[in-house]
Amino acid sequence: MAEPIKLTVKAARVNCGKKSKDVADSLGLSVTGYSKKENGHARFYVDEIVKLGQLLDVPFENFFEVECHKKTQNNKGGVM
């Protein structure tokens, strides 16, 4: 069986007809911050990936290849 096609965050957003400002607002990010993440210049947090899946009507597993951080990291880099 063929591997399902993975959508990039940007492709999923465009296919859903949402503007980057709307998605940025939903994630609590600035447009600039969201744009950096969408274009691969910064990483999404796990909770952002889950919310993206909901917002863009795409299973969040689709975005697992996107590098992300756990939002619950402490200052020493370990997981709380």
All heavy atoms as a GROMACS GRO file, in nm:
protein
  620
    1MET      N    1   0.084  -0.117   0.000
    1MET     CA    2   0.000   0.000   0.000
    1MET      C    3   0.088   0.124   0.000
    1MET      O    4   0.191   0.128   0.067
    1MET     CB    5  -0.090  -0.001   0.124
    1MET     CG    6  -0.210   0.086   0.106
    1MET     SD    7  -0.356   0.032   0.194
    1MET     CE    8  -0.327   0.078   0.359
    2ALA      N    9   0.048   0.225  -0.071
    2ALA     CA   10   0.126   0.348  -0.082
    2ALA      C   11   0.122   0.426   0.048
    2ALA      O   12   0.022   0.428   0.119
    2ALA     CB   13   0.074   0.434  -0.195
    3GLU      N   14   0.233   0.491   0.079
    3GLU     CA   15   0.243   0.579   0.196
    3GLU      C   16   0.154   0.700   0.174
    3GLU      O   17   0.154   0.759   0.067
    3GLU     CB   18   0.390   0.621   0.211
    3GLU     CG   19   0.423   0.696   0.336
    3GLU     CD   20   0.427   0.608   0.459
    3GLU    OE1   21   0.445   0.486   0.447
    3GLU    OE2   22   0.411   0.663   0.569
    4PRO      N   23   0.075   0.741   0.276
    4PRO     CA   24  -0.008   0.860   0.258
    4PRO      C   25   0.078   0.984   0.236
    4PRO      O   26   0.189   0.994   0.288
    4PRO     CB   27  -0.087   0.872   0.388
    4PRO     CG   28  -0.028   0.775   0.483
    4PRO     CD   29   0.062   0.682   0.406
    5ILE      N   30   0.027   1.076   0.159
    5ILE     CA   31   0.099   1.200   0.131
    5ILE      C   32   0.098   1.288   0.255
    5ILE      O   33  -0.006   1.309   0.316
    5ILE     CB   34   0.034   1.274   0.012
    5ILE    CG1   35   0.047   1.190  -0.114
    5ILE    CG2   36   0.097   1.412  -0.006
    5ILE    CD1   37  -0.027   1.247  -0.233
    6LYS      N   38   0.216   1.336   0.291
    6LYS     CA   39   0.228   1.427   0.406
    6LYS      C   40   0.217   1.570   0.356
    6LYS      O   41   0.280   1.607   0.259
    6LYS     CB   42   0.363   1.409   0.475
    6LYS     CG   43   0.385   1.271   0.532
    6LYS     CD   44   0.340   1.268   0.674
    6LYS     CE   45   0.375   1.131   0.733
    6LYS     NZ   46   0.329   1.118   0.866
    7LEU      N   47   0.134   1.648   0.422
    7LEU     CA   48   0.121   1.789   0.389
    7LEU      C   49   0.212   1.872   0.477
    7LEU      O   50   0.225   1.844   0.596
    7LEU     CB   51  -0.023   1.837   0.414
    7LEU     CG   52  -0.132   1.786   0.322
    7LEU    CD1   53  -0.267   1.832   0.373
    7LEU    CD2   54  -0.110   1.835   0.182
    8THR      N   55   0.271   1.974   0.420
    8THR     CA   56   0.343   2.070   0.503
    8THR      C   57   0.238   2.154   0.576
    8THR      O   58   0.121   2.157   0.538
    8THR     CB   59   0.432   2.161   0.418
    8THR    OG1   60   0.348   2.240   0.333
    8THR    CG2   61   0.534   2.082   0.338
    9VAL      N   62   0.282   2.223   0.678
    9VAL     CA   63   0.191   2.311   0.751
    9VAL      C   64   0.135   2.416   0.656
    9VAL      O   65   0.014   2.443   0.656
    9VAL     CB   66   0.263   2.376   0.872
    9VAL    CG1   67   0.175   2.479   0.938
    9VAL    CG2   68   0.305   2.269   0.972
   10LYS      N   69   0.219   2.473   0.574
   10LYS     CA   70   0.175   2.577   0.482
   10LYS      C   71   0.073   2.522   0.383
   10LYS      O   72  -0.030   2.585   0.357
   10LYS     CB   73   0.294   2.638   0.408
   10LYS     CG   74   0.255   2.756   0.321
   10LYS     CD   75   0.377   2.825   0.263
   10LYS     CE   76   0.340   2.952   0.190
   10LYS     NZ   77   0.458   3.026   0.148
   11ALA      N   78   0.100   2.406   0.326
   11ALA     CA   79   0.007   2.345   0.230
   11ALA      C   80  -0.127   2.316   0.297
   11ALA      O   81  -0.233   2.341   0.238
   11ALA     CB   82   0.066   2.218   0.172
   12ALA      N   83  -0.124   2.265   0.419
   12ALA     CA   84  -0.248   2.236   0.491
   12ALA      C   85  -0.326   2.365   0.516
   12ALA      O   86  -0.448   2.369   0.500
   12ALA     CB   87  -0.218   2.165   0.622
   13ARG      N   88  -0.256   2.471   0.554
   13ARG     CA   89  -0.321   2.600   0.581
   13ARG      C   90  -0.385   2.655   0.454
   13ARG      O   91  -0.501   2.696   0.454
   13ARG     CB   92  -0.221   2.701   0.638
   13ARG     CG   93  -0.283   2.839   0.661
   13ARG     CD   94  -0.184   2.939   0.712
   13ARG     NE   95  -0.069   2.962   0.626
   13ARG     CZ   96  -0.072   3.034   0.513
   13ARG    NH1   97  -0.184   3.090   0.470
   13ARG    NH2   98   0.038   3.051   0.442
   14VAL      N   99  -0.310   2.654   0.345
   14VAL     CA  100  -0.361   2.706   0.218
   14VAL      C  101  -0.480   2.623   0.170
   14VAL      O  102  -0.583   2.677   0.128
   14VAL     CB  103  -0.248   2.712   0.112
   14VAL    CG1  104  -0.305   2.743  -0.026
   14VAL    CG2  105  -0.144   2.814   0.151
   15ASN      N  106  -0.469   2.490   0.180
   15ASN     CA  107  -0.578   2.402   0.138
   15ASN      C  108  -0.704   2.425   0.219
   15ASN      O  109  -0.815   2.406   0.170
   15ASN     CB  110  -0.537   2.254   0.149
   15ASN     CG  111  -0.441   2.212   0.041
   15ASN    OD1  112  -0.427   2.278  -0.061
   15ASN    ND2  113  -0.373   2.102   0.065
   16CYS      N  114  -0.687   2.467   0.344
   16CYS     CA  115  -0.799   2.492   0.433
   16CYS      C  116  -0.858   2.632   0.412
   16CYS      O  117  -0.963   2.664   0.465
   16CYS     CB  118  -0.750   2.474   0.577
   16CYS     SG  119  -0.881   2.455   0.695
   17GLY      N  120  -0.788   2.716   0.337
   17GLY     CA  121  -0.836   2.850   0.308
   17GLY      C  122  -0.816   2.949   0.422
   17GLY      O  123  -0.883   3.052   0.428
   18LYS      N  124  -0.723   2.919   0.512
   18LYS     CA  125  -0.697   3.009   0.626
   18LYS      C  126  -0.578   3.099   0.596
   18LYS      O  127  -0.484   3.059   0.529
   18LYS     CB  128  -0.672   2.929   0.752
   18LYS     CG  129  -0.793   2.850   0.798
   18LYS     CD  130  -0.779   2.806   0.940
   18LYS     CE  131  -0.895   2.722   0.986
   18LYS     NZ  132  -1.017   2.794   1.006
   19LYS      N  133  -0.584   3.220   0.648
   19LYS     CA  134  -0.472   3.314   0.636
   19LYS      C  135  -0.374   3.288   0.750
   19LYS      O  136  -0.413   3.245   0.858
   19LYS     CB  137  -0.522   3.457   0.642
   19LYS     CG  138  -0.611   3.490   0.525
   19LYS     CD  139  -0.654   3.634   0.529
   19LYS     CE  140  -0.751   3.655   0.413
   19LYS     NZ  141  -0.734   3.777   0.345
   20SER      N  142  -0.246   3.317   0.726
   20SER     CA  143  -0.145   3.293   0.829
   20SER      C  144  -0.175   3.373   0.955
   20SER      O  145  -0.152   3.326   1.066
   20SER     CB  146  -0.004   3.322   0.776
   20SER     OG  147   0.005   3.453   0.728
   21LYS      N  148  -0.231   3.493   0.942
   21LYS     CA  149  -0.266   3.573   1.060
   21LYS      C  150  -0.370   3.503   1.146
   21LYS      O  151  -0.360   3.503   1.269
   21LYS     CB  152  -0.318   3.712   1.019
   21LYS     CG  153  -0.351   3.797   1.141
   21LYS     CD  154  -0.407   3.931   1.106
   21LYS     CE  155  -0.442   4.019   1.223
   21LYS     NZ  156  -0.443   3.967   1.355
   22ASP      N  157  -0.469   3.440   1.082
   22ASP     CA  158  -0.573   3.370   1.157
   22ASP      C  159  -0.515   3.252   1.235
   22ASP      O  160  -0.550   3.229   1.351
   22ASP     CB  161  -0.684   3.322   1.063
   22ASP     CG  162  -0.753   3.437   0.993
   22ASP    OD1  163  -0.760   3.548   1.050
   22ASP    OD2  164  -0.801   3.416   0.879
   23VAL      N  165  -0.428   3.176   1.171
   23VAL     CA  166  -0.365   3.062   1.238
   23VAL      C  167  -0.272   3.110   1.348
   23VAL      O  168  -0.271   3.056   1.458
   23VAL     CB  169  -0.292   2.971   1.136
   23VAL    CG1  170  -0.222   2.856   1.207
   23VAL    CG2  171  -0.390   2.916   1.033
   24ALA      N  172  -0.194   3.214   1.320
   24ALA     CA  173  -0.105   3.271   1.421
   24ALA      C  174  -0.185   3.315   1.543
   24ALA      O  175  -0.148   3.283   1.657
   24ALA     CB  176  -0.027   3.389   1.363
   25ASP      N  177  -0.296   3.385   1.522
   25ASP     CA  178  -0.381   3.429   1.632
   25ASP      C  179  -0.434   3.310   1.712
   25ASP      O  180  -0.436   3.312   1.835
   25ASP     CB  181  -0.498   3.513   1.581
   25ASP     CG  182  -0.457   3.651   1.532
   25ASP    OD1  183  -0.344   3.696   1.560
   25ASP    OD2  184  -0.540   3.714   1.463
   26SER      N  185  -0.477   3.206   1.643
   26SER     CA  186  -0.530   3.087   1.710
   26SER      C  187  -0.425   3.017   1.796
   26SER      O  188  -0.457   2.955   1.897
   26SER     CB  189  -0.585   2.988   1.608
   26SER     OG  190  -0.696   3.043   1.541
   27LEU      N  191  -0.298   3.026   1.753
   27LEU     CA  192  -0.189   2.964   1.828
   27LEU      C  193  -0.128   3.059   1.931
   27LEU      O  194  -0.039   3.019   2.006
   27LEU     CB  195  -0.079   2.918   1.732
   27LEU     CG  196  -0.116   2.806   1.635
   27LEU    CD1  197   0.000   2.778   1.541
   27LEU    CD2  198  -0.157   2.679   1.709
   28GLY      N  199  -0.174   3.184   1.933
   28GLY     CA  200  -0.120   3.281   2.027
   28GLY      C  201   0.020   3.328   1.987
   28GLY      O  202   0.101   3.363   2.073
   29LEU      N  203   0.046   3.329   1.856
   29LEU     CA  204   0.177   3.370   1.805
   29LEU      C  205   0.163   3.498   1.724
   29LEU      O  206   0.056   3.529   1.673
   29LEU     CB  207   0.233   3.262   1.712
   29LEU     CG  208   0.259   3.125   1.772
   29LEU    CD1  209   0.291   3.026   1.661
   29LEU    CD2  210   0.372   3.132   1.872
   30SER      N  211   0.274   3.570   1.712
   30SER     CA  212   0.277   3.683   1.618
   30SER      C  213   0.280   3.625   1.478
   30SER      O  214   0.315   3.508   1.457
   30SER     CB  215   0.402   3.768   1.641
   30SER     OG  216   0.518   3.696   1.604
   31VAL      N  217   0.244   3.705   1.380
   31VAL     CA  218   0.248   3.659   1.241
   31VAL      C  219   0.392   3.624   1.203
   31VAL      O  220   0.418   3.524   1.137
   31VAL     CB  221   0.190   3.765   1.145
   31VAL    CG1  222   0.208   3.724   1.000
   31VAL    CG2  223   0.043   3.788   1.176
   32THR      N  224   0.487   3.706   1.248
   32THR     CA  225   0.628   3.680   1.219
   32THR      C  226   0.673   3.548   1.282
   32THR      O  227   0.740   3.467   1.217
   32THR     CB  228   0.716   3.796   1.271
   32THR    OG1  229   0.674   3.917   1.209
   32THR    CG2  230   0.863   3.771   1.241
   33GLY      N  231   0.636   3.526   1.407
   33GLY     CA  232   0.673   3.402   1.476
   33GLY      C  233   0.613   3.280   1.408
   33GLY      O  234   0.680   3.178   1.388
   34TYR      N  235   0.486   3.292   1.370
   34TYR     CA  236   0.421   3.181   1.300
   34TYR      C  237   0.487   3.156   1.165
   34TYR      O  238   0.513   3.042   1.128
   34TYR     CB  239   0.271   3.207   1.281
   34TYR     CG  240   0.208   3.102   1.197
   34TYR    CD1  241   0.184   2.974   1.248
   34TYR    CD2  242   0.177   3.125   1.063
   34TYR    CE1  243   0.131   2.874   1.169
   34TYR    CE2  244   0.124   3.026   0.983
   34TYR     CZ  245   0.101   2.901   1.036
   34TYR     OH  246   0.050   2.800   0.957
   35SER      N  247   0.516   3.263   1.092
   35SER     CA  248   0.578   3.250   0.960
   35SER      C  249   0.712   3.177   0.970
   35SER      O  250   0.744   3.093   0.886
   35SER     CB  251   0.596   3.388   0.898
   35SER     OG  252   0.658   3.378   0.773
   36LYS      N  253   0.790   3.210   1.072
   36LYS     CA  254   0.919   3.142   1.091
   36LYS      C  255   0.899   2.992   1.112
   36LYS      O  256   0.974   2.910   1.058
   36LYS     CB  257   0.994   3.201   1.210
   36LYS     CG  258   1.053   3.337   1.182
   36LYS     CD  259   1.125   3.391   1.304
   36LYS     CE  260   1.180   3.529   1.276
   36LYS     NZ  261   1.248   3.586   1.393
   37LYS      N  262   0.798   2.957   1.189
   37LYS     CA  263   0.771   2.815   1.214
   37LYS      C  264   0.718   2.747   1.088
   37LYS      O  265   0.763   2.637   1.053
   37LYS     CB  266   0.672   2.800   1.329
   37LYS     CG  267   0.733   2.840   1.462
   37LYS     CD  268   0.636   2.823   1.577
   37LYS     CE  269   0.704   2.867   1.706
   37LYS     NZ  270   0.656   2.795   1.822
   38GLU      N  271   0.625   2.812   1.020
   38GLU     CA  272   0.566   2.753   0.901
   38GLU      C  273   0.671   2.731   0.792
   38GLU      O  274   0.664   2.633   0.717
   38GLU     CB  275   0.454   2.844   0.849
   38GLU     CG  276   0.381   2.787   0.729
   38GLU     CD  277   0.273   2.878   0.677
   38GLU    OE1  278   0.307   2.974   0.604
   38GLU    OE2  279   0.155   2.854   0.710
   39ASN      N  280   0.768   2.819   0.784
   39ASN     CA  281   0.872   2.809   0.681
   39ASN      C  282   0.995   2.732   0.725
   39ASN      O  283   1.095   2.728   0.653
   39ASN     CB  284   0.909   2.950   0.633
   39ASN     CG  285   0.796   3.013   0.555
   39ASN    OD1  286   0.743   2.953   0.461
   39ASN    ND2  287   0.755   3.132   0.593
   40GLY      N  288   0.990   2.673   0.844
   40GLY     CA  289   1.098   2.586   0.889
   40GLY      C  290   1.216   2.656   0.953
   40GLY      O  291   1.320   2.595   0.975
   41HIS      N  292   1.202   2.784   0.985
   41HIS     CA  293   1.312   2.858   1.048
   41HIS      C  294   1.306   2.853   1.200
   41HIS      O  295   1.398   2.898   1.268
   41HIS     CB  296   1.312   3.003   1.000
   41HIS     CG  297   1.329   3.014   0.852
   41HIS    ND1  298   1.446   2.982   0.786
   41HIS    CD2  299   1.242   3.052   0.755
   41HIS    CE1  300   1.430   3.000   0.657
   41HIS    NE2  301   1.307   3.042   0.635
   42ALA      N  302   1.197   2.800   1.253
   42ALA     CA  303   1.180   2.778   1.397
   42ALA      C  304   1.092   2.654   1.412
   42ALA      O  305   1.024   2.614   1.317
   42ALA     CB  306   1.114   2.900   1.462
   43ARG      N  307   1.097   2.593   1.528
   43ARG     CA  308   1.023   2.469   1.550
   43ARG      C  309   0.890   2.494   1.620
   43ARG      O  310   0.879   2.582   1.704
   43ARG     CB  311   1.106   2.373   1.634
   43ARG     CG  312   1.232   2.330   1.564
   43ARG     CD  313   1.311   2.239   1.652
   43ARG     NE  314   1.434   2.201   1.586
   43ARG     CZ  315   1.534   2.143   1.646
   43ARG    NH1  316   1.528   2.117   1.775
   43ARG    NH2  317   1.642   2.111   1.580
   44PHE      N  318   0.792   2.412   1.586
   44PHE     CA  319   0.664   2.413   1.655
   44PHE      C  320   0.677   2.334   1.784
   44PHE      O  321   0.752   2.237   1.792
   44PHE     CB  322   0.555   2.346   1.570
   44PHE     CG  323   0.507   2.430   1.456
   44PHE    CD1  324   0.554   2.408   1.329
   44PHE    CD2  325   0.412   2.528   1.476
   44PHE    CE1  326   0.509   2.484   1.222
   44PHE    CE2  327   0.365   2.605   1.370
   44PHE     CZ  328   0.414   2.583   1.243
   45TYR      N  329   0.601   2.372   1.884
   45TYR     CA  330   0.588   2.292   2.006
   45TYR      C  331   0.483   2.186   1.980
   45TYR      O  332   0.398   2.199   1.892
   45TYR     CB  333   0.544   2.381   2.124
   45TYR     CG  334   0.651   2.475   2.172
   45TYR    CD1  335   0.647   2.610   2.139
   45TYR    CD2  336   0.756   2.429   2.250
   45TYR    CE1  337   0.746   2.697   2.183
   45TYR    CE2  338   0.855   2.514   2.295
   45TYR     CZ  339   0.850   2.648   2.261
   45TYR     OH  340   0.948   2.733   2.305
   46VAL      N  341   0.489   2.078   2.060
   46VAL     CA  342   0.395   1.967   2.042
   46VAL      C  343   0.251   2.014   2.052
   46VAL      O  344   0.167   1.976   1.970
   46VAL     CB  345   0.423   1.856   2.147
   46VAL    CG1  346   0.317   1.748   2.142
   46VAL    CG2  347   0.561   1.796   2.124
   47ASP      N  348   0.221   2.098   2.150
   47ASP     CA  349   0.082   2.144   2.166
   47ASP      C  350   0.038   2.228   2.045
   47ASP      O  351  -0.079   2.227   2.008
   47ASP     CB  352   0.062   2.220   2.296
   47ASP     CG  353   0.149   2.342   2.312
   47ASP    OD1  354   0.265   2.340   2.267
   47ASP    OD2  355   0.102   2.442   2.370
   48GLU      N  356   0.130   2.299   1.982
   48GLU     CA  357   0.097   2.375   1.862
   48GLU      C  358   0.064   2.283   1.745
   48GLU      O  359  -0.028   2.310   1.667
   48GLU     CB  360   0.212   2.469   1.824
   48GLU     CG  361   0.235   2.580   1.923
   48GLU     CD  362   0.363   2.658   1.900
   48GLU    OE1  363   0.458   2.605   1.838
   48GLU    OE2  364   0.368   2.773   1.946
   49ILE      N  365   0.137   2.172   1.734
   49ILE     CA  366   0.112   2.074   1.628
   49ILE      C  367  -0.027   2.014   1.644
   49ILE      O  368  -0.101   1.999   1.547
   49ILE     CB  369   0.220   1.964   1.628
   49ILE    CG1  370   0.356   2.021   1.588
   49ILE    CG2  371   0.182   1.847   1.537
   49ILE    CD1  372   0.366   2.069   1.447
   50VAL      N  373  -0.063   1.981   1.767
   50VAL     CA  374  -0.195   1.924   1.792
   50VAL      C  375  -0.303   2.025   1.754
   50VAL      O  376  -0.401   1.991   1.687
   50VAL     CB  377  -0.208   1.880   1.940
   50VAL    CG1  378  -0.351   1.839   1.973
   50VAL    CG2  379  -0.113   1.765   1.970
   51LYS      N  380  -0.286   2.150   1.794
   51LYS     CA  381  -0.384   2.253   1.763
   51LYS      C  382  -0.390   2.279   1.612
   51LYS      O  383  -0.498   2.300   1.557
   51LYS     CB  384  -0.354   2.382   1.838
   51LYS     CG  385  -0.467   2.480   1.832
   51LYS     CD  386  -0.460   2.580   1.944
   51LYS     CE  387  -0.588   2.661   1.944
   51LYS     NZ  388  -0.596   2.752   2.055
   52LEU      N  389  -0.276   2.276   1.545
   52LEU     CA  390  -0.274   2.292   1.399
   52LEU      C  391  -0.359   2.185   1.332
   52LEU      O  392  -0.433   2.214   1.238
   52LEU     CB  393  -0.131   2.284   1.345
   52LEU     CG  394  -0.047   2.410   1.352
   52LEU    CD1  395   0.096   2.378   1.314
   52LEU    CD2  396  -0.103   2.518   1.262
   53GLY      N  397  -0.345   2.063   1.378
   53GLY     CA  398  -0.425   1.954   1.322
   53GLY      C  399  -0.574   1.983   1.333
   53GLY      O  400  -0.649   1.961   1.239
   54GLN      N  401  -0.614   2.034   1.450
   54GLN     CA  402  -0.755   2.067   1.471
   54GLN      C  403  -0.798   2.184   1.382
   54GLN      O  404  -0.903   2.180   1.319
   54GLN     CB  405  -0.781   2.101   1.618
   54GLN     CG  406  -0.758   1.984   1.710
   54GLN     CD  407  -0.753   2.025   1.856
   54GLN    OE1  408  -0.739   2.142   1.890
   54GLN    NE2  409  -0.763   1.926   1.944
   55LEU      N  410  -0.716   2.289   1.380
   55LEU     CA  411  -0.750   2.409   1.302
   55LEU      C  412  -0.758   2.382   1.153
   55LEU      O  413  -0.842   2.439   1.083
   55LEU     CB  414  -0.645   2.518   1.325
   55LEU     CG  415  -0.644   2.588   1.460
   55LEU    CD1  416  -0.517   2.672   1.474
   55LEU    CD2  417  -0.767   2.675   1.475
   56LEU      N  418  -0.667   2.299   1.105
   56LEU     CA  419  -0.655   2.278   0.961
   56LEU      C  420  -0.723   2.150   0.913
   56LEU      O  421  -0.713   2.113   0.798
   56LEU     CB  422  -0.506   2.278   0.922
   56LEU     CG  423  -0.428   2.402   0.964
   56LEU    CD1  424  -0.281   2.389   0.927
   56LEU    CD2  425  -0.489   2.529   0.904
   57ASP      N  426  -0.790   2.082   1.006
   57ASP     CA  427  -0.864   1.959   0.976
   57ASP      C  428  -0.775   1.854   0.909
   57ASP      O  429  -0.808   1.796   0.806
   57ASP     CB  430  -0.987   1.990   0.889
   57ASP     CG  431  -1.088   1.877   0.891
   57ASP    OD1  432  -1.093   1.803   0.991
   57ASP    OD2  433  -1.162   1.862   0.791
   58VAL      N  434  -0.657   1.837   0.969
   58VAL     CA  435  -0.558   1.739   0.922
   58VAL      C  436  -0.516   1.660   1.046
   58VAL      O  437  -0.492   1.720   1.151
   58VAL     CB  438  -0.435   1.810   0.861
   58VAL    CG1  439  -0.326   1.712   0.826
   58VAL    CG2  440  -0.475   1.890   0.738
   59PRO      N  441  -0.506   1.527   1.037
   59PRO     CA  442  -0.459   1.452   1.154
   59PRO      C  443  -0.323   1.506   1.199
   59PRO      O  444  -0.233   1.526   1.117
   59PRO     CB  445  -0.446   1.309   1.103
   59PRO     CG  446  -0.532   1.303   0.981
   59PRO     CD  447  -0.531   1.442   0.922
   60PHE      N  448  -0.309   1.532   1.329
   60PHE     CA  449  -0.184   1.591   1.378
   60PHE      C  450  -0.064   1.503   1.350
   60PHE      O  451   0.047   1.552   1.338
   60PHE     CB  452  -0.193   1.628   1.527
   60PHE     CG  453  -0.205   1.511   1.620
   60PHE    CD1  454  -0.093   1.449   1.670
   60PHE    CD2  455  -0.330   1.465   1.658
   60PHE    CE1  456  -0.104   1.342   1.756
   60PHE    CE2  457  -0.342   1.359   1.745
   60PHE     CZ  458  -0.228   1.296   1.794
   61GLU      N  459  -0.085   1.374   1.332
   61GLU     CA  460   0.025   1.283   1.298
   61GLU      C  461   0.090   1.321   1.166
   61GLU      O  462   0.206   1.291   1.143
   61GLU     CB  463  -0.025   1.137   1.290
   61GLU     CG  464  -0.072   1.081   1.421
   61GLU     CD  465  -0.221   1.105   1.449
   61GLU    OE1  466  -0.286   1.179   1.373
   61GLU    OE2  467  -0.271   1.049   1.548
   62ASN      N  468   0.014   1.388   1.081
   62ASN     CA  469   0.067   1.434   0.952
   62ASN      C  470   0.190   1.523   0.972
   62ASN      O  471   0.279   1.524   0.890
   62ASN     CB  472  -0.040   1.512   0.876
   62ASN     CG  473   0.012   1.568   0.746
   62ASN    OD1  474   0.021   1.498   0.647
   62ASN    ND2  475   0.048   1.695   0.746
   63PHE      N  476   0.192   1.597   1.083
   63PHE     CA  477   0.298   1.694   1.106
   63PHE      C  478   0.413   1.640   1.190
   63PHE      O  479   0.502   1.714   1.228
   63PHE     CB  480   0.241   1.819   1.173
   63PHE     CG  481   0.131   1.884   1.094
   63PHE    CD1  482   0.007   1.903   1.150
   63PHE    CD2  483   0.151   1.926   0.963
   63PHE    CE1  484  -0.096   1.963   1.078
   63PHE    CE2  485   0.050   1.986   0.890
   63PHE     CZ  486  -0.074   2.004   0.949
   64PHE      N  487   0.414   1.510   1.220
   64PHE     CA  488   0.519   1.456   1.305
   64PHE      C  489   0.658   1.471   1.247
   64PHE      O  490   0.754   1.473   1.320
   64PHE     CB  491   0.495   1.309   1.340
   64PHE     CG  492   0.403   1.290   1.456
   64PHE    CD1  493   0.333   1.172   1.468
   64PHE    CD2  494   0.387   1.387   1.553
   64PHE    CE1  495   0.248   1.152   1.575
   64PHE    CE2  496   0.302   1.368   1.659
   64PHE     CZ  497   0.233   1.249   1.671
   65GLU      N  498   0.670   1.481   1.117
   65GLU     CA  499   0.803   1.500   1.059
   65GLU      C  500   0.853   1.642   1.080
   65GLU      O  501   0.970   1.669   1.067
   65GLU     CB  502   0.801   1.467   0.910
   65GLU     CG  503   0.786   1.319   0.886
   65GLU     CD  504   0.797   1.282   0.740
   65GLU    OE1  505   0.796   1.370   0.653
   65GLU    OE2  506   0.806   1.162   0.714
   66VAL      N  507   0.762   1.732   1.116
   66VAL     CA  508   0.801   1.869   1.150
   66VAL      C  509   0.869   1.862   1.286
   66VAL      O  510   0.816   1.804   1.379
   66VAL     CB  511   0.677   1.961   1.157
   66VAL    CG1  512   0.716   2.100   1.203
   66VAL    CG2  513   0.607   1.966   1.023
   67GLU      N  514   0.989   1.918   1.298
   67GLU     CA  515   1.058   1.914   1.425
   67GLU      C  516   0.986   2.002   1.526
   67GLU      O  517   0.942   2.111   1.493
   67GLU     CB  518   1.202   1.963   1.409
   67GLU     CG  519   1.286   1.868   1.326
   67GLU     CD  520   1.431   1.908   1.324
   67GLU    OE1  521   1.484   1.939   1.432
   67GLU    OE2  522   1.488   1.908   1.216
   68CYS      N  523   0.971   1.950   1.647
   68CYS     CA  524   0.901   2.028   1.748
   68CYS      C  525   0.964   2.004   1.886
   68CYS      O  526   1.034   1.907   1.908
   68CYS     CB  527   0.753   1.993   1.749
   68CYS     SG  528   0.717   1.818   1.769
   69HIS      N  529   0.936   2.093   1.976
   69HIS     CA  530   0.982   2.085   2.115
   69HIS      C  531   0.863   2.058   2.205
   69HIS      O  532   0.753   2.099   2.174
   69HIS     CB  533   1.040   2.219   2.161
   69HIS     CG  534   1.162   2.262   2.089
   69HIS    ND1  535   1.283   2.199   2.101
   69HIS    CD2  536   1.182   2.365   2.004
   69HIS    CE1  537   1.373   2.261   2.026
   69HIS    NE2  538   1.313   2.361   1.966
   70LYS      N  539   0.889   1.995   2.319
   70LYS     CA  540   0.786   1.987   2.420
   70LYS      C  541   0.780   2.122   2.489
   70LYS      O  542   0.883   2.176   2.527
   70LYS     CB  543   0.817   1.879   2.523
   70LYS     CG  544   0.797   1.740   2.468
   70LYS     CD  545   0.808   1.639   2.578
   70LYS     CE  546   0.776   1.501   2.525
   70LYS     NZ  547   0.781   1.400   2.629
   71LYS      N  548   0.662   2.175   2.508
   71LYS     CA  549   0.648   2.306   2.568
   71LYS      C  550   0.677   2.299   2.719
   71LYS      O  551   0.697   2.400   2.782
   71LYS     CB  552   0.508   2.362   2.544
   71LYS     CG  553   0.501   2.512   2.561
   71LYS     CD  554   0.378   2.570   2.500
   71LYS     CE  555   0.393   2.719   2.491
   71LYS     NZ  556   0.297   2.781   2.404
   72THR      N  557   0.683   2.180   2.774
   72THR     CA  558   0.701   2.164   2.917
   72THR      C  559   0.848   2.150   2.958
   72THR      O  560   0.878   2.106   3.066
   72THR     CB  561   0.624   2.040   2.966
   72THR    OG1  562   0.669   1.928   2.891
   72THR    CG2  563   0.475   2.057   2.951
   73GLN      N  564   0.940   2.190   2.872
   73GLN     CA  565   1.082   2.182   2.907
   73GLN      C  566   1.117   2.286   3.012
   73GLN      O  567   1.066   2.397   3.010
   73GLN     CB  568   1.170   2.204   2.784
   73GLN     CG  569   1.163   2.090   2.686
   73GLN     CD  570   1.253   2.114   2.567
   73GLN    OE1  571   1.290   2.226   2.538
   73GLN    NE2  572   1.288   2.009   2.498
   74ASN      N  573   1.207   2.247   3.103
   74ASN     CA  574   1.254   2.345   3.201
   74ASN      C  575   1.378   2.414   3.147
   74ASN      O  576   1.423   2.386   3.037
   74ASN     CB  577   1.280   2.278   3.337
   74ASN     CG  578   1.394   2.176   3.331
   74ASN    OD1  579   1.476   2.181   3.242
   74ASN    ND2  580   1.396   2.083   3.425
   75ASN      N  581   1.435   2.505   3.222
   75ASN     CA  582   1.547   2.585   3.175
   75ASN      C  583   1.674   2.504   3.150
   75ASN      O  584   1.761   2.548   3.078
   75ASN     CB  585   1.578   2.697   3.275
   75ASN     CG  586   1.468   2.800   3.277
   75ASN    OD1  587   1.394   2.815   3.180
   75ASN    ND2  588   1.457   2.872   3.386
   76LYS      N  589   1.687   2.387   3.210
   76LYS     CA  590   1.807   2.306   3.191
   76LYS      C  591   1.796   2.214   3.069
   76LYS      O  592   1.884   2.138   3.041
   76LYS     CB  593   1.833   2.222   3.316
   76LYS     CG  594   1.868   2.306   3.437
   76LYS     CD  595   1.890   2.219   3.558
   76LYS     CE  596   1.917   2.305   3.679
   76LYS     NZ  597   1.929   2.228   3.800
   77GLY      N  598   1.684   2.222   2.999
   77GLY     CA  599   1.668   2.142   2.878
   77GLY      C  600   1.608   2.006   2.903
   77GLY      O  601   1.580   1.933   2.811
   78GLY      N  602   1.586   1.970   3.029
   78GLY     CA  603   1.523   1.842   3.060
   78GLY      C  604   1.373   1.856   3.059
   78GLY      O  605   1.319   1.964   3.064
   79VAL      N  606   1.305   1.743   3.054
   79VAL     CA  607   1.160   1.745   3.054
   79VAL      C  608   1.113   1.740   3.199
   79VAL      O  609   1.164   1.665   3.280
   79VAL     CB  610   1.105   1.624   2.974
   79VAL    CG1  611   0.955   1.621   2.981
   79VAL    CG2  612   1.153   1.632   2.831
   80MET      N  613   1.014   1.822   3.228
   80MET     CA  614   0.959   1.828   3.364
   80MET      C  615   0.874   1.708   3.392
   80MET      O  616   0.810   1.654   3.312
   80MET     CB  617   0.876   1.954   3.383
   80MET     CG  618   0.957   2.078   3.365
   80MET     SD  619   0.850   2.220   3.358
   80MET     CE  620   0.887   2.293   3.514
   0.00000   0.00000   0.00000
